[in-house]
Amino acid sequence: MGVRRKVELDVSAAVDRIDIEAIELQGARDIGSALRRVSSLKLNYANSGKQTVSIRGSNATDVAVFLDGVRINDAQTGVA
């Protein structure tokens, strides 16, 4: 079993972090369900049936979605 250190970073953008306790508490079964309660966030379905995320009027390609520190949406299309 590995241990991951929490690293604090100074960023110039807003960051919302959703931890496993919050996901379990809301009963989310997928990433889209977990993200639905984030303010100013909009989920859209791509033609492939996958989801894209936009926040506060941004494009899906401007939003990075990470799961366990790994980016899960494509940087060019925004599709996750």
N, C-alpha and C positions, 0 to 999 in steps of 0.2 A: 504494500500500500504506500503510495507516495504522499508527500506533504507539499502543499503549495503555499508559498508565502504571499501575503497580501502586500502589494507594492503600491504606495501612494504616489500619484503622478500629478503634476501641475498641468492642467489642460486648458485650452482656450475655448472649449465648447462645453455645453451642458452634458452631463453623464447621468443616466438613470441605471441603477444596479438593482437587479431582482435576485434575491438569494433563494436557495432551495426551500427554506422555511416558508417564505411568502408564497412560493409556487404551490407547495403542498397545502397551505392554509386555504388558498382559493380553489383548490381542486383542479388546477390546470393539467391537461393531458398532452398538450403540445405547445410549441413556442408561441403560436398565435394566441392561444388562450391565456398564456402567461403575460403576454404583452398588451392584451386588450384593456387592462386597467391603468396603463401608463397615460398620464394626461398629455394632451396634444398629439397623440399618436394615431395614425390611420393605417389600417391593414388593407391591402388590396390583393386581389388574386390575379396572378399572371395567367397568360393563355395556357401555360403548362399545368395549371392547377396549383402551382406553388405560390407562396405569398411574398409580397414586397411590403416594406415598411417606410412610411414617410412621417416626419415629425415637424410640427410647426411650419407647414408649407414648403418644406424642403422636398427635393426629389429622392426617390428610393436609392439612387446611387450615392447620395450624400450621407446616408445613414449606415453605420456599421453595426451588425448584430453579432455578438460573441456568445458562445456557449462553452463554459469551462476554459475561457481564455483563448478559444479558437474562433476565428471569424467564420460564420456559417452562411453569410450572404455574399453573392458575387459582387465584387467591387465595380464591375462594368455595367451589370444589369440590375443589381439590387435584389435579385431573386434569391430566396432562401429555400 
